[in-house]
Amino acid sequence: MSDVTSELQDNGVAPASAVDTTVWRVGTVVSAERESTSGRSLTIDVPGWGGNLAGQHTDLRLTAPDGYQAVRSYSIASAGAGQRIELAIDEVPNGEVSPYLVEDVMVGDQLELRGPLGGWFVWRPEDTGPVQLIGGGSGIVPLISMIRSRAAANSAAPFRLLYSLRAPEDAFYRGELGRPAPGLDVTWLYTRRTPDDWPRPAARITAADLAAVTIPPSDNPMVFVCGPTGFVEAVADALVGLGHPAARVKTERFGGA
């Protein structure tokens, strides 16, 4: 039994004997919501899906009429048991898959998925230590699953989120993140354009930003960083430079395809 399988059992998700994560399953889109100027969230009902841990991802496969197939990996915004999962996709210009998912997929359409996948970039409700989340753009998706999992478990683990965006309209889950939640602190950072009267000018994230608004190394937080490759590398290097042990800084990155 794999480590991921054990974790799924421990968190009330279907055991491995009932779930083969290598099998492609056909799911039906049950809702599609615009999240940002270039992003959209899809809720998909996937019979046989055994649930997932916060932070895991799925593979999604599209097949063209001529038989050509394209597979992409997407973080899962939902967590826990059940056969419905939520994905949030940011459109990649000239991409093969994301433009279709963001612009064309409709409720009732079917998509092929397999998973859940990944067992390292995950948060479990039994982890009670402080957690620092740092997301860039659509890198918020696995982090929102952790925030939702914490809320569902009534966890008292201290959470902080630093969310870096190009501009206000690029935010995913703005309404959800804007609602007060005990033990969750959210800081917004903008790199190209800020809201009116915003106290910090638009600029890329710096080590000084991290030192000012994230959980200090002395508190020994687990840190999860997700976003574009350059963003993740710069943030991870800065965190280690500030004194966070490299082993406590977990990263997940993505790029255009």
Secondary structure, 3 states (H helix, E strand, C coil): CCHHHHHHHHCCCCCHHHCCCCCCEEEEEEEEEECCCCEEEEEEECCCCCCECECCEEEEEEECCCCCEEEEEEEECCCECCCEEEEEEECCCCCCCHHHHHHHCCCCCEEEEEEEECCCCCECCCCCCCEEEEEEHHHHHHHHHHHHHHHHCCCCCCEEEEEEECCHHHCCCHHHHHCCECCEEEEEEECCCCCCCCCCCCCCCCHHHHHHHCCCHHHCCEEEEEEEHHHHHHHHHHHHHCCCCHHHEEEEEECCC
